[in-house]
Amino acid sequence: MVEALLEVRVLHRADAEAAEAGGADRLMLVALGEHRAHAPDPGAVADVVRASDLPVRVLLRLPTDANGGDTTTGAGLVRMVGLAGDYVSAGAEGVVAGFITDQLEVDVELATALGEQLPCPWTFSRAIDRTLEHRRSWRWVLGLPGVDGVLSAGSSVDAEHGHPQLLELARDPAVARRLIAAGGVLPEHVPWLLRARVGGVHVASAVRPGGSWGKAHVDAALVRSWRLLLDDELAARRSRG
């Protein structure tokens, strides 16, 4: 089992190849929309799976859904379950999704309905960062069927603002095991996160030259810098016993 997962967000085949060359443990595939990432076409999933031996999780967010894509209708849920099946058939290892209500709480009913029908494990998205009571949200999410990871910056803004909250949440071992720090994690956060025994780190723009989503592909050397950062801290942790 990986001690601390390095997950890289990718858009296409070239990103996947660079992420693997740099030492990533897992890929998260998204499609880049006008305002927010959304679910890619199953053909794009198959292409990325063919390009890499790494496990691939795919964003399951419909671009037409309301509330920034963090909720859906009954018909939308049926479509999401169908898409997840297509993704798994294309070789995906799992999916990423998350739901909140208009009251900014985890939509437990909707998330449970999805989890019970998915043919694969799933990661709860950063939708959790938009909820009002993070501790209560975590209690609900940890009880959802099939969820084995949660992306979080500890803040609705980014990890620079939410880093103290992430460390506080990680004092609970059940939270730490499933916490995948995301949303603008900085290199200086990594030692503290790994000492808190978080489940992993998710990087996106940090592994693209200039941090550009629209123009720059994932760079293997930048991924490698994160790989070495995690490995060095894990080695130091083992030496400390």
DRENPATI-53313 format. One record per residue: x, y, z of N, C-alpha, C in turn; residue in three letters. Coordinates in pm, whole numbers, padded with zeros to 5 digits, always signed. Example, Ala and Ser with C-alpha at 12.3 -4.5 7.8 and 13.67 -1.06 7.14 Angstrom:
% DRENPATI-53313
+01319-00569+00780+01230-00450+00780+01320-00330+00780ala +01285-00225+00708+01367-00106+00714+01290+00003+00787ser 
//
This chain:
% DRENPATI-53313
+00084-00120+00000+00000+00000+00000+00088+00125+00000met +00050+00226-00080+00124+00351-00086+00109+00425+00047val +00223+00470+00103+00218+00539+00232+00149+00674+00222glu +00175+00745+00114+00112+00875+00091+00098+00892-00060ala -00023+00888-00107-00053+00891-00249-00015+01024-00312leu +00049+01019-00429+00068+01138-00510-00024+01126-00631leu -00131+01203-00629-00230+01200-00736-00216+01326-00821glu -00215+01308-00953-00198+01420-01045-00323+01434-01131val -00373+01556-01139-00490+01583-01224-00444+01598-01369arg -00510+01526-01458-00472+01527-01599-00592+01557-01687val -00560+01603-01809-00664+01637-01906-00665+01544-02026leu -00553+01477-02052-00544+01397-02174-00423+01304-02167his -00400+01236-02277-00295+01135-02286-00156+01190-02253arg -00121+01304-02310+00013+01360-02287+00035+01390-02139ala -00067+01444-02073-00057+01469-01929-00033+01338-01853asp -00107+01234-01891-00095+01106-01822+00045+01048-01836ala +00100+01055-01956+00234+01002-01980+00338+01076-01896glu +00326+01210-01889+00421+01289-01812+00407+01263-01662ala +00283+01248-01616+00261+01223-01474+00322+01089-01433ala +00306+00988-01517+00364+00858-01485+00517+00865-01488glu +00571+00933-01588+00717+00946-01597+00775+01018-01476ala +00697+01110-01419+00745+01185-01303+00730+01113-01170gly +00659+01000-01169+00648+00924-01046+00515+00934-00972gly +00410+00977-01042+00277+00982-00978+00231+00841-00941ala +00143+00833-00842+00083+00706-00801-00053+00683-00867asp -00124+00792-00893-00259+00780-00949-00292+00905-01029arg -00381+00890-01125-00426+01002-01207-00573+01032-01177leu -00606+01161-01184-00747+01202-01181-00774+01274-01312met -00862+01217-01392-00893+01273-01524-01016+01361-01518leu -01005+01481-01575-01117+01573-01583-01124+01629-01724val -01241+01685-01758-01255+01763-01881-01263+01909-01840ala -01195+01994-01911-01188+02135-01874-01302+02212-01939leu -01394+02263-01857-01506+02341-01907-01476+02489-01904gly -01576+02569-01941-01557+02714-01946-01533+02772-01808glu -01605+02718-01709-01594+02774-01573-01541+02673-01472his -01560+02544-01498-01524+02444-01398-01502+02310-01467arg -01417+02227-01410-01393+02095-01466-01520+02010-01457ala -01536+01919-01553-01653+01833-01553-01617+01695-01607his -01716+01609-01617-01694+01470-01658-01647+01464-01804ala -01541+01387-01829-01493+01372-01967-01573+01268-02044pro -01549+01262-02173-01608+01160-02259-01543+01025-02229asp -01620+00915-02233-01558+00784-02209-01442+00753-02301pro -01445+00807-02423-01332+00785-02515-01204+00845-02462gly -01215+00960-02396-01096+01023-02337-01041+00938-02224ala -01131+00874-02149-01088+00785-02041-01009+00667-02099val -01063+00607-02203-00995+00493-02265-00857+00533-02317ala -00847+00653-02372-00720+00700-02426-00616+00715-02316asp -00657+00773-02203-00565+00792-02091-00526+00657-02030val -00620+00567-02019-00591+00435-01963-00489+00361-02051val -00503+00375-02183-00407+00310-02273-00268+00373-02262arg -00263+00501-02225-00136+00573-02222-00056+00549-02095ala -00118+00495-01992-00051+00483-01863-00091+00355-01792ser +00000+00303-01711-00029+00187-01628-00082+00227-01490asp -00091+00357-01464-00137+00403-01333-00289+00390-01321leu -00339+00369-01199-00484+00372-01179-00539+00511-01210pro -00658+00514-01268-00720+00640-01311-00855+00656-01243val -00874+00769-01177-01006+00808-01126-01058+00922-01213arg -01187+00920-01239-01246+01012-01335-01350+01100-01266val -01345+01229-01293-01441+01322-01235-01580+01293-01288leu -01674+01277-01198-01813+01247-01233-01898+01368-01196leu -01887+01472-01276-01963+01595-01254-02023+01640-01386arg -02155+01651-01390-02223+01687-01514-02217+01838-01534leu -02178+01886-01653-02164+02031-01674-02296+02106-01668pro -02408+02034-01683-02539+02099-01683-02603+02107-01545thr -02541+02044-01446-02601+02042-01313-02588+02177-01242asp -02680+02200-01150-02684+02327-01077-02584+02328-00963ala -02577+02443-00892-02494+02457-00772-02348+02423-00801asn -02300+02472-00917-02161+02449-00952-02128+02305-00982gly -02231+02222-01009-02207+02082-01039-02203+01993-00917gly -02233+02047-00798-02225+01969-00675-02361+01918-00629asp -02457+01916-00720-02586+01853-00696-02639+01809-00830thr -02746+01732-00831-02802+01685-00956-02946+01644-00935thr -03014+01611-01044-03152+01562-01039-03151+01410-01040thr -03270+01352-01029-03279+01207-01040-03230+01156-01173gly -03266+01227-01280-03219+01189-01412-03068+01204-01423ala -03016+01308-01359-02871+01328-01360-02799+01215-01288gly -02858+01168-01178-02797+01058-01103-02791+00932-01189leu -02899+00905-01260-02901+00788-01350-02792+00801-01455val -02777+00922-01509-02674+00943-01610-02534+00925-01550arg -02514+00972-01428-02383+00958-01363-02348+00813-01339met -02444+00734-01295-02420+00591-01273-02385+00524-01404val -02455+00562-01511-02425+00506-01642-02286+00544-01690gly -02250+00671-01669-02116+00716-01707-02008+00641-01629leu -02033+00623-01500-01935+00551-01418-01914+00410-01473ala -02022+00345-01514-02009+00213-01574-01928+00216-01701gly -01950+00320-01782-01872+00336-01905-01724+00358-01874asp -01698+00437-01771-01559+00465-01733-01487+00337-01687tyr -01556+00259-01605-01497+00135-01556-01472+00039-01673val -01567+00033-01766-01550-00052-01884-01430-00007-01967ser -01404+00125-01964-01289+00179-02038-01157+00160-01963ala -01164+00110-01841-01042+00081-01765-01018+00168-01644gly -01110+00262-01613-01092+00347-01495-01101+00263-01368ala -01025+00302-01267-01023+00232-01139-01133+00282-01046glu -01174+00409-01064-01275+00466-00977-01319+00602-01030gly -01402+00671-00951-01453+00802-00992-01441+00900-00876val -01468+01026-00908-01465+01136-00810-01595+01213-00822val -01664+01232-00710-01791+01305-00712-01816+01364-00575ala -01913+01454-00567-01948+01513-00438-02075+01594-00450gly -02156+01592-00345-02285+01659-00349-02308+01738-00221phe -02358+01861-00235-02399+01940-00120-02538+01997-00146ile -02606+02030-00039-02741+02084-00048-02738+02237-00058thr -02855+02296-00077-02866+02442-00078-02830+02502+00057asp -02837+02420+00162-02802+02466+00297-02654+02446+00326gln -02578+02412+00222-02433+02393+00231-02397+02283+00331leu -02470+02173+00320-02437+02052+00393-02418+01939+00293glu -02346+01835+00333-02331+01719+00246-02469+01662+00216val -02496+01637+00088-02624+01577+00048-02609+01425+00067asp -02634+01381+00189-02612+01241+00225-02703+01149+00144val -02826+01190+00123-02921+01105+00049-02873+01081-00094glu -02835+01188-00161-02790+01177-00299-02658+01101-00308leu -02564+01132-00218-02434+01065-00220-02448+00917-00188ala -02537+00883-00096-02560+00743-00064-02619+00669-00182thr -02715+00733-00250-02777+00671-00367-02673+00644-00475ala -02581+00738-00495-02476+00717-00594-02384+00603-00550leu -02336+00610-00426-02242+00511-00377-02296+00370-00383gly -02424+00353-00356-02484+00220-00358-02494+00162-00499glu -02490+00249-00599-02505+00202-00737-02375+00200-00817gln -02270+00259-00764-02144+00263-00838-02079+00126-00846leu -02015+00095-00959-01946-00032-00974-01799-00025-00933pro -01763+00077-00855-01621+00102-00826-01609+00188-00701cys -01488+00197-00643-01466+00289-00531-01470+00434-00581pro -01489+00526-00488-01492+00666-00530-01434+00759-00426trp -01390+00874-00476-01336+00982-00394-01443+01089-00381thr -01466+01138-00258-01557+01252-00242-01479+01378-00278phe -01539+01463-00357-01469+01579-00413-01455+01693-00313ser -01395+01802-00362-01379+01921-00278-01511+01992-00250arg -01621+01934-00291-01751+01987-00250-01758+01996-00098ala -01686+01909-00029-01687+01911+00118-01635+02045+00171ile -01548+02110+00095-01491+02238+00140-01592+02352+00135asp -01702+02332+00064-01805+02435+00053-01913+02421+00160arg -01901+02319+00245-01999+02302+00351-01966+02392+00470thr -02065+02412+00555-02048+02506+00666-01978+02444+00787leu -02009+02319+00814-01953+02252+00933-01866+02136+00887glu -01735+02158+00879-01648+02057+00822-01643+01928+00905his -01640+01938+01034-01633+01816+01115-01758+01730+01097arg -01873+01794+01098-01997+01719+01075-01997+01660+00935arg -01950+01738+00837-01945+01688+00699-01858+01564+00688ser -01744+01565+00757-01655+01450+00753-01722+01327+00814trp -01795+01344+00923-01863+01230+00984-01960+01166+00885arg -02031+01249+00811-02124+01196+00711-02051+01127+00596trp -01948+01194+00545-01878+01140+00429-01809+01008+00460val -01752+00997+00580-01684+00873+00616-01779+00754+00621leu -01908+00780+00635-02007+00673+00639-02068+00640+00505gly -02029+00708+00399-02089+00684+00268-02036+00554+00207leu -02121+00479+00138-02077+00354+00076-01977+00379-00036pro -01866+00306-00031-01769+00309-00139-01666+00419-00135gly -01681+00517-00045-01585+00629-00040-01458+00584+00030val -01344+00596-00039-01216+00560+00023-01117+00675+00025asp -01161+00794-00016-01076+00912-00012-01160+01037-00022gly -01106+01147+00031-01176+01276+00028-01077+01385-00009val -01106+01456-00116-01023+01570-00155-01062+01691-00073leu -00965+01758-00013-00997+01875+00066-00878+01970+00078ser -00910+02100+00073-00810+02203+00100-00827+02258+00241ala -00932+02211+00312-00960+02263+00445-01026+02399+00442gly -01050+02450+00322-01107+02584+00303-01172+02588+00165ser -01275+02669+00150-01337+02685+00018-01248+02764-00077ser -01143+02827-00023-01053+02908-00106-00942+02820-00162val -00848+02781-00078-00737+02696-00120-00664+02642+00002asp -00566+02557-00023-00494+02493+00087-00407+02591+00165ala -00367+02701+00105-00289+02800+00179-00373+02858+00292glu -00502+02881+00264-00591+02930+00368-00635+02817+00462his -00650+02695+00408-00707+02587+00485-00608+02492+00550gly -00478+02516+00531-00378+02423+00583-00392+02397+00733his -00409+02499+00817-00427+02471+00961-00549+02384+00989pro -00656+02407+00913-00777+02326+00931-00753+02180+00891gln -00674+02159+00784-00642+02023+00744-00566+01950+00854leu -00469+02017+00913-00391+01955+01020-00478+01925+01142leu -00571+02014+01170-00661+01992+01284-00753+01872+01256glu -00808+01865+01135-00895+01753+01099-00818+01620+01104leu -00691+01624+01061-00611+01503+01052-00572+01447+01189ala -00603+01519+01296-00578+01464+01430-00666+01342+01455arg -00775+01330+01379-00860+01211+01383-00803+01110+01283asp -00751+00996+01327-00688+00901+01235-00781+00854+01123pro -00912+00844+01151-01006+00802+01048-01014+00904+00936ala -01005+01031+00972-01003+01138+00872-00869+01138+00798val -00760+01132+00872-00627+01139+00812-00607+01033+00706ala -00654+00910+00731-00633+00800+00638-00697+00828+00502arg -00809+00898+00503-00881+00921+00376-00859+01060+00319arg -00793+01145+00392-00773+01282+00347-00667+01290+00237leu -00706+01344+00123-00613+01373+00014-00608+01525+00001ile -00501+01584+00050-00488+01730+00050-00484+01780-00094ala -00566+01880-00124-00582+01927-00261-00611+02077-00260ala -00624+02134-00379-00664+02273-00388-00553+02371-00361gly -00440+02355-00431-00332+02450-00416-00237+02419-00302gly -00215+02291-00275-00116+02252-00174+00021+02305-00216val +00094+02363-00121+00228+02416-00147+00334+02319-00097leu +00453+02323-00155+00559+02231-00110+00587+02240+00040pro +00579+02361+00095+00608+02374+00239+00500+02312+00327glu +00384+02281+00270+00279+02213+00348+00308+02064+00365his +00381+02006+00269+00395+01861+00262+00453+01799+00388val +00563+01849+00445+00614+01785+00567+00511+01779+00678pro +00437+01886+00697+00338+01889+00803+00223+01793+00774trp +00181+01786+00649+00071+01696+00612+00111+01550+00630leu +00233+01516+00587+00275+01377+00598+00302+01338+00742leu +00348+01433+00822+00366+01402+00965+00231+01378+01032arg +00127+01439+00976-00009+01415+01026-00069+01287+00968ala +00010+01220+00881-00028+01091+00822-00152+01100+00735arg -00161+01207+00655-00272+01216+00560-00254+01110+00453val -00366+01077+00387-00363+00971+00289-00290+01005+00161gly -00280+01133+00129-00211+01169+00006-00220+01316-00027gly -00161+01350-00140-00157+01488-00190-00199+01486-00336val -00286+01579-00371-00335+01593-00509-00279+01723-00565his -00214+01716-00683-00158+01835-00745-00218+01853-00884val -00233+01979-00922-00295+02012-01051-00210+02115-01125ala -00237+02242-01104-00161+02346-01173-00015+02349-01129ser +00016+02298-01009+00153+02301-00957+00249+02217-01041ala +00197+02127-01124+00286+02045-01207+00277+02085-01355val +00232+02208-01379+00227+02264-01514+00311+02392-01518arg +00401+02407-01613+00483+02528-01620+00396+02654-01620pro +00426+02743-01529+00348+02865-01518+00212+02847-01456gly +00180+02725-01415+00050+02698-01355-00065+02715-01451gly -00039+02704-01581-00142+02731-01682-00216+02604-01722ser -00349+02605-01704-00430+02493-01748-00453+02495-01898trp -00472+02611-01953-00509+02620-02093-00397+02595-02191gly -00272+02627-02152-00162+02623-02248-00052+02522-02215lys -00037+02487-02089+00076+02402-02049+00030+02263-02011ala +00103+02162-02058+00078+02024-02020+00148+01993-01888his +00111+01882-01827+00182+01834-01710+00328+01813-01747val +00417+01856-01657+00561+01845-01680+00618+01736-01589asp +00684+01637-01650+00736+01524-01573+00835+01569-01466ala +00917+01670-01496+01016+01716-01398+00948+01778-01276ala +00838+01850-01298+00765+01909-01186+00698+01800-01102leu +00643+01699-01168+00586+01587-01094+00695+01520-01011val +00814+01502-01072+00925+01438-01003+00964+01517-00878arg +00956+01649-00884+00993+01729-00767+00897+01701-00651ser +00769+01681-00681+00672+01646-00577+00695+01503-00528trp +00729+01414-00621+00757+01276-00582+00873+01270-00483arg +00979+01343-00513+01096+01345-00424+01064+01410-00291leu +00982+01513-00295+00942+01581-00171+00868+01485-00079leu +00772+01411-00134+00699+01314-00054+00790+01201-00007leu +00874+01151-00096+00960+01039-00059+01060+01078+00050asp +01115+01199+00040+01212+01244+00141+01146+01255+00277asp +01024+01308+00280+00956+01322+00409+00916+01187+00465glu +00874+01095+00379+00840+00962+00426+00963+00890+00482leu +01076+00907+00414+01201+00847+00462+01239+00904+00598ala +01222+01036+00614+01254+01099+00743+01160+01049+00851ala +01033+01027+00815+00937+00977+00913+00972+00836+00958arg +01015+00752+00863+01055+00616+00900+01179+00616+00989arg +01271+00708+00960+01393+00713+01042+01365+00760+01184ser +01260+00841+01197+01221+00886+01332+01147+00778+01409arg +01105+00673+01335+01034+00563+01398+00887+00592+01413gly 
//
